[in-house]
Amino acid sequence: MRSAGVAVAAAVFFASLAAAQEPNRPRLDTNQTYVEELVRPATLAIDDPMAVFAFVLGSLPDRVKVYPTGNYYYFHFLHNGLGYAGNIRLDAISREQGKINFDYYIDTTEWKDDHPIMHRLLGAADGVTLEKVEDLAYRVSYKDRSVLFALNDLSQVKPPASAIAPDERFLGTIFDESAIRFFLVFNTKLKAFLYILDETEKIQDELYPAKRTDRILIGKRTGFAFYRDLRRERKILVGAFAANSFVNNYFDGPFDQLPENVLPGDTLRDVILQIEPGLKGKIDRLGWFNDGAGQYLVHPYLLYRKEAELSIFHTCATSRAVPAAAYYNCFVIDDSRVGVPPRPVALMGKPGKSR
């Protein structure tokens, strides 16, 4: 055992040395680091949002990149035996008012999901200043600490013409917190949203075919499920693994990462009102409800627990009972009926619906 331990230690040493010499090698995380951080005594006033905000801002480098297009800068930390998650959000509306959103909470789990969220809309009254340095770059300052937040500019990323159907309108490119990119499109005839996988760059996942049909592909890392369109060369997001949505992790799907930075004027609100005219006067230009109830869910995909549940998309897409004009409604889920398993809109005999 002792000689084996020496061998392991030597292997770790030379691996570390090699990693130092090869900067493109993966970063190694160990259980030792996790345990030692978990048991280390912490003096942070965890119930004081401003103290936690100061800790988060003070822990960041001078410049950070906000990759998700919903403008969330996510973070995690361990404190007195618990894991915490949160975000600093520079949303398109609040930031123009000189304010940012700050949230943190005990990590959500499937066995306990009712931990309260500590939320603050921070601005000058809290001693927090937000300065626009350039387009999509903002400096956040609190006390003696300033950090430049560079937002993700995907305005020049466009889908190939072949990836957009004749009745679809391209709304913008999404960078999801999972590091997967999507094109958000709106079908003007069916009044429905779809997320199309952006394949103009390397996909940060490995897709494997479902057992029942290779038309359905699933990400080994993300759990995202895609359908290979029968009509054109593209992959449509049809599923996200339900457990990821429940715990609100990086793989819950792109519904919360709309392309805020490139949506002009009332574009999003206008298409939402085509689906639900009754929301007129109740939502802002980015779909946030005026009463603070949250954001309109652009969520046409299925939350699945088992791979077999995804077969319904292929059944619908190849069904002779589905009119040709309703084909793309095969990838829009209707989950509005309580106690009834979600099904594609095309199998429900209804017009398009995306929430």
Beta strands, then each sheet from edge to edge (+ up, - down):
strand 1: 63-66
strand 2: 72-79
strand 3: 82-89
strand 4: 100-106
strand 5: 118-122
strand 6: 128-134
strand 7: 137-142
strand 8: 145-151
strand 9: 168-175
strand 10: 181-187
strand 11: 192-197
strand 12: 207-209
strand 13: 216-219
strand 14: 225-228
strand 15: 235-241
strand 16: 302-304
strand 17: 333-334
strand 18: 343-344
sheet 1: 1+ 8+ 7- 6+
sheet 2: 2+ 3- 4+ 5-
sheet 3: 9+ 10- 11+
sheet 4: 12+ 13- 14+ 15- 16-
sheet 5: 17+ 18-
end
